[in-house]
């Protein structure tokens, strides 16, 4: 049996992430989706809580492949790269292969002896978290870039209002 790990911040989980998961499940028997920066929320870069991202992902992957067991695990930042992989391993089920395109994450996994596979990136010019969050802040054209369960979750939690508020400033001049 092969268990793989796919890590990302998923702010928000979008169609590119969904495509990566659909590809990974053809290679593994079980998949751990690790939510990085799980301790961060309510900011422009990280607007959603770990629990909200767990909901988005769990609902989105539910029907991908009934033969592949999927675990969604939150991973808090520790800001110590030299021990990050061991921290992640302590917070998740055991895995044989990690999937990432992040150069630092790849380096850290390789230094720990973990096999790393890079996954294709899908429509990266459009399916990029920062670009999607900007569209969400403008409440314009974001829904078509996310799996429907993610759209439903964002609407349930008033996520657009949150993104707009955390991006606002009070514009009060400093005295």
Residue frames relative to the residue before (quaternion, step in Angstrom):
aa qw qx qy qz dx dy dz
X 1.0000 0.0000 0.0000 0.0000 0.00 0.00 0.00
X 0.1704 -0.7750 0.6024 0.0864 3.57 -1.03 0.83
X 0.0951 -0.7702 0.6299 0.0325 3.52 -0.91 1.02
X 0.1372 -0.8045 0.5759 0.0465 3.55 -0.78 1.07
X 0.2471 -0.7443 0.6023 0.1492 3.52 -1.31 0.42
X 0.0743 -0.7628 0.6421 0.0146 3.55 -0.96 0.98
X 0.0588 -0.8263 0.5601 -0.0022 3.57 -0.57 1.15
X 0.1940 0.7461 -0.6232 0.1315 3.50 -1.17 0.78
X 0.5616 -0.5767 0.4534 0.3827 3.55 -1.28 0.11
X 0.1491 -0.8372 0.5125 0.1193 3.59 1.13 -0.63
X 0.3720 0.7217 -0.4790 0.3337 3.55 0.83 1.12
X 0.4191 -0.5576 -0.6124 0.3721 1.66 0.69 2.40
X 0.6277 -0.4532 0.4512 0.4439 3.54 -1.40 -0.05
X 0.0303 -0.8396 0.5414 -0.0318 3.60 -0.57 1.13
X 0.7593 -0.4005 0.2668 0.4380 3.56 -1.34 0.04
X 0.5984 0.5508 -0.3648 0.4532 3.61 1.10 -0.54
X 0.6376 0.5057 -0.3183 0.4863 3.57 1.00 -0.84
X 0.6418 0.5375 -0.3226 0.4417 3.57 0.95 -0.90
X 0.6495 0.5118 -0.3127 0.4674 3.59 0.99 -0.84
X 0.6286 0.5251 -0.3332 0.4669 3.59 1.00 -0.81
X 0.6533 0.5039 -0.3148 0.4693 3.60 0.89 -0.91
X 0.6466 0.5202 -0.3266 0.4524 3.60 0.92 -0.83
X 0.6551 0.4885 -0.3098 0.4861 3.59 1.07 -0.67
X 0.6621 0.5237 -0.3157 0.4333 3.59 0.86 -0.95
X 0.6763 0.5167 -0.3236 0.4133 3.62 0.86 -0.85
X 0.5762 0.5552 -0.3938 0.4524 3.60 1.24 -0.10
X 0.7193 0.4437 -0.2277 0.4836 3.59 1.29 -0.36
X 0.7701 0.3158 -0.1529 0.5328 3.61 1.19 -0.43
X 0.4754 -0.6475 0.5151 0.2989 3.53 -1.33 0.32
X 0.7735 0.0799 -0.0345 0.6278 3.55 1.19 -0.65
X 0.1514 -0.7971 0.5818 0.0572 3.55 -1.11 0.74
X 0.1843 -0.7352 0.6441 0.1029 3.52 -0.97 0.98
X 0.1248 -0.7509 0.6438 0.0783 3.56 -0.84 0.98
X 0.1478 -0.8174 0.5561 0.0294 3.53 -0.39 1.31
X 0.2554 -0.7675 0.5754 0.1213 3.54 -0.74 1.12
X 0.2319 -0.7952 0.5503 0.1047 3.55 -0.37 1.28
X 0.8067 0.2219 -0.2066 0.5073 3.55 -1.28 0.47
X 0.1547 0.8421 -0.5004 0.1284 3.56 1.06 0.81
X 0.6488 0.5247 -0.3134 0.4534 3.57 1.21 -0.42
X 0.6622 0.5050 -0.3020 0.4639 3.60 1.25 -0.09
X 0.1833 0.7601 -0.6104 0.1270 3.53 -1.10 0.78
X 0.8072 0.3388 -0.2227 0.4291 3.52 -1.40 0.08
X 0.5694 0.5065 -0.4295 0.4845 3.55 1.01 0.91
X 0.6700 -0.4861 0.3543 0.4350 3.57 -1.24 0.22
X 0.7113 0.4441 -0.2606 0.4784 3.59 0.93 -0.85
X 0.7948 0.1502 -0.0475 0.5860 3.59 1.06 -0.75
X 0.0129 -0.8698 0.4933 0.0081 3.61 0.45 1.14
X 0.7533 0.4139 -0.2084 0.4667 3.59 1.06 -0.68
X 0.4934 -0.6534 0.4913 0.2970 3.55 -1.13 0.71
X 0.6599 -0.4795 0.3868 0.4301 3.56 -1.28 0.25
X 0.6567 0.5224 -0.3152 0.4432 3.58 0.92 -0.87
X 0.6503 0.5045 -0.3153 0.4724 3.58 1.00 -0.78
X 0.6604 0.4901 -0.3069 0.4791 3.57 1.01 -0.79
X 0.5894 0.5450 -0.3680 0.4692 3.60 1.09 -0.62
X 0.6452 0.5123 -0.3199 0.4679 3.60 0.93 -0.85
X 0.6528 0.5301 -0.3158 0.4395 3.59 0.85 -0.99
X 0.7278 0.4512 -0.2398 0.4574 3.54 0.79 -1.08
X 0.6542 0.5280 -0.3227 0.4349 3.59 0.83 -0.96
X 0.6900 0.4656 -0.2810 0.4777 3.58 0.90 -0.90
X 0.6700 0.5208 -0.3031 0.4336 3.60 1.02 -0.77
X 0.7502 0.3926 -0.2258 0.4818 3.60 0.97 -0.76
X 0.3943 0.7711 -0.4459 0.2261 3.58 1.26 -0.19
X 0.8087 0.2828 -0.1356 0.4977 3.59 0.90 -0.82
X 0.3647 0.7569 -0.4863 0.2401 3.61 1.19 0.23
X 0.7752 -0.1788 0.1699 0.5816 3.60 0.69 -1.06
X 0.3531 -0.7768 0.4870 0.1865 3.56 -0.42 1.24
X 0.6437 0.5394 -0.3243 0.4354 3.60 1.20 -0.41
X 0.6929 0.4397 -0.2665 0.5056 3.61 1.25 -0.33
X 0.3124 -0.7322 0.5789 0.1767 3.55 -0.75 1.10
X 0.1135 -0.7973 0.5917 0.0358 3.56 -0.92 0.94
X 0.1209 -0.7619 0.6345 0.0477 3.54 -1.02 0.95
X 0.1480 -0.7578 0.6270 0.1033 3.59 -1.01 0.78
X 0.0257 -0.8297 0.5523 -0.0764 3.54 -0.54 1.26
X 0.3060 -0.7448 0.5566 0.2046 3.62 -0.80 0.93
X 0.1043 -0.7809 0.6150 0.0328 3.56 -1.04 0.88
X 0.2928 -0.7644 0.5516 0.1600 3.56 -0.60 1.15
X 0.5158 -0.6140 0.4955 0.3339 3.56 -1.20 0.57
X 0.1652 -0.7812 0.5916 0.1118 3.55 -1.10 0.68
X 0.3134 -0.7980 0.4666 0.2175 3.60 1.31 -0.19
X 0.6148 0.4406 -0.3829 0.5303 3.55 1.04 0.89
X 0.2718 -0.8310 0.4640 0.1425 3.53 0.15 1.33
X 0.6396 0.5654 -0.3450 0.3902 3.60 0.96 -0.75
X 0.7667 0.2938 -0.1819 0.5411 3.61 1.15 -0.44
X 0.3538 0.7799 -0.4632 0.2280 3.58 1.28 0.12
X 0.6639 0.4977 -0.3265 0.4527 3.63 0.85 -0.87
X 0.6654 0.4812 -0.3255 0.4687 3.62 0.87 -0.80
X 0.5984 0.5395 -0.3536 0.4752 3.60 1.10 -0.64
X 0.6603 0.4999 -0.3030 0.4716 3.59 0.87 -0.96
X 0.6598 0.5118 -0.3095 0.4549 3.59 0.91 -0.91
X 0.6600 0.5091 -0.3142 0.4544 3.59 1.05 -0.68
X 0.7215 0.4398 -0.2300 0.4828 3.58 1.22 -0.47
X 0.7559 0.3378 -0.1944 0.5261 3.61 1.22 -0.07
X 0.6161 -0.4918 0.4276 0.4425 3.55 -1.26 0.14
X 0.6335 -0.5217 0.4100 0.3981 3.58 -1.25 0.45
X 0.0174 -0.7934 0.6084 -0.0020 3.59 -1.08 0.72
X 0.4135 -0.7251 0.5063 0.2166 3.55 -1.22 0.60
X 0.8006 0.1302 -0.0355 0.5838 3.57 1.09 -0.67
X 0.2046 -0.7625 0.6030 0.1145 3.55 -1.10 0.79
X 0.2249 -0.7594 0.5994 0.1163 3.55 -1.13 0.75
X 0.2721 0.7433 -0.5750 0.2070 3.55 -0.77 1.07
X 0.2408 -0.7369 0.6083 0.1704 3.53 -1.29 0.45
X 0.5018 0.6529 -0.4208 0.3805 3.57 1.29 0.01
X 0.4672 -0.7177 0.4312 0.2842 3.63 -0.56 1.10
X 0.6596 0.4929 -0.3234 0.4663 3.63 0.91 -0.79
X 0.6529 0.5082 -0.3157 0.4646 3.59 0.90 -0.90
X 0.6305 0.5232 -0.3282 0.4701 3.59 0.96 -0.83
X 0.6532 0.5202 -0.3077 0.4561 3.59 0.90 -0.95
X 0.6869 0.4909 -0.2904 0.4503 3.58 0.84 -0.97
X 0.6554 0.4918 -0.3165 0.4779 3.60 0.96 -0.80
X 0.6624 0.5057 -0.3189 0.4514 3.59 0.88 -0.88
X 0.6419 0.5220 -0.3262 0.4572 3.60 0.98 -0.79
X 0.6928 0.4594 -0.2772 0.4819 3.59 1.13 -0.61
X 0.5562 -0.6333 0.3767 0.3843 3.59 1.29 -0.05
X 0.4837 0.6631 -0.4337 0.3718 3.59 1.26 0.23
X 0.4524 -0.6572 0.5295 0.2881 3.57 -0.99 0.83
X 0.0949 -0.7937 0.6004 0.0253 3.57 -0.89 0.97
X 0.0802 -0.7619 0.6410 0.0467 3.53 -1.04 0.85
X 0.3127 -0.7195 0.5852 0.2049 3.52 -1.01 0.81
X 0.2775 -0.7556 0.5736 0.1519 3.53 -1.09 0.75
X 0.5703 -0.5767 0.4348 0.3914 3.57 -1.13 0.49
X 0.3174 -0.7096 0.5885 0.2222 3.55 -1.17 0.58
X 0.2667 -0.7951 0.5339 0.1078 3.53 -0.85 1.01
X 0.8510 -0.1223 0.0550 0.5077 3.54 -0.81 1.13
X 0.0365 0.8749 -0.4808 0.0445 3.56 1.01 0.95
X 0.5803 0.5838 -0.3851 0.4173 3.61 1.11 -0.51
X 0.7483 0.3428 -0.1874 0.5361 3.57 1.13 -0.65
X 0.7551 0.3742 -0.1908 0.5034 3.57 0.89 -0.99
X 0.3658 0.6733 -0.5347 0.3563 3.51 0.41 1.32
X 0.5715 -0.6544 0.3747 0.3237 3.58 -0.75 1.08
X 0.6755 0.5010 -0.3135 0.4409 3.60 0.83 -0.92
X 0.6602 0.4924 -0.3102 0.4748 3.60 0.99 -0.78
X 0.6463 0.5114 -0.3202 0.4672 3.58 0.99 -0.81
X 0.6452 0.5144 -0.3274 0.4604 3.61 0.96 -0.80
X 0.6189 0.5230 -0.3462 0.4728 3.62 1.05 -0.67
X 0.6458 0.5031 -0.3145 0.4806 3.58 0.99 -0.82
X 0.6428 0.5183 -0.3194 0.4650 3.55 1.03 -0.78
X 0.6342 0.5319 -0.3308 0.4533 3.59 0.99 -0.80
X 0.7025 0.4113 -0.2473 0.5255 3.56 1.13 -0.69
X 0.2903 -0.7759 0.4872 0.2761 3.58 1.35 -0.21
X 0.5442 0.6056 -0.3780 0.4405 3.52 0.94 1.00
X 0.8945 -0.0001 -0.0202 0.4466 3.55 -0.69 1.13
X 0.4774 0.6968 -0.4288 0.3203 3.60 1.15 0.36
X 0.5925 0.6296 -0.3697 0.3404 3.60 1.00 -0.74
X 0.6796 0.5098 -0.2958 0.4367 3.60 0.97 -0.80
X 0.6525 0.5279 -0.3032 0.4513 3.60 1.28 -0.21
X 0.7117 0.4180 -0.2193 0.5203 3.57 1.34 -0.14
X 0.5480 -0.5626 0.4795 0.3915 3.58 -1.15 0.47
X 0.6305 -0.5789 0.3611 0.3700 3.60 -1.03 0.74
X 0.6384 0.5172 -0.3636 0.4390 3.67 0.89 -0.68
X 0.6201 0.5218 -0.3460 0.4727 3.62 1.11 -0.57
X 0.6205 0.5250 -0.3340 0.4773 3.58 0.97 -0.84
X 0.6627 0.5119 -0.3046 0.4539 3.58 0.88 -0.94
X 0.6576 0.5038 -0.3102 0.4663 3.60 0.96 -0.85
X 0.6530 0.5128 -0.3163 0.4588 3.59 0.90 -0.89
X 0.6625 0.4851 -0.3091 0.4799 3.57 0.97 -0.79
X 0.6303 0.5501 -0.3304 0.4370 3.60 1.01 -0.79
X 0.7660 0.3646 -0.1884 0.4948 3.59 0.96 -0.85
X 0.4170 -0.7011 0.4641 0.3452 3.62 1.30 0.06
X 0.1103 0.8581 -0.4904 0.1050 3.54 1.01 0.90
X 0.6234 0.5344 -0.3558 0.4463 3.60 1.03 -0.67
X 0.6379 0.5104 -0.3287 0.4739 3.58 0.94 -0.81
X 0.6366 0.5280 -0.3334 0.4525 3.59 0.95 -0.83
X 0.6704 0.4968 -0.3060 0.4583 3.58 0.82 -0.98
X 0.6546 0.5048 -0.3148 0.4665 3.56 0.98 -0.80
X 0.6794 0.4973 -0.2968 0.4506 3.59 0.93 -0.83
X 0.6915 0.4647 -0.3054 0.4610 3.60 0.84 -0.85
X 0.6561 0.4955 -0.3069 0.4795 3.57 1.25 -0.32
X 0.5686 0.6021 -0.3779 0.4140 3.57 1.25 -0.28
X 0.1587 -0.7225 0.6553 0.1527 3.50 -1.32 0.35
X 0.5178 -0.6480 0.4500 0.3310 3.54 -1.15 0.38
X 0.3079 -0.8021 0.4660 0.2113 3.60 1.31 -0.12
X 0.3624 0.7043 -0.5217 0.3170 3.57 1.07 0.68
X 0.4065 -0.7209 0.4951 0.2645 3.61 -0.70 0.99
X 0.4747 -0.6579 0.5065 0.2921 3.54 -1.09 0.75
X 0.2239 -0.7855 0.5629 0.1261 3.57 -0.98 0.78
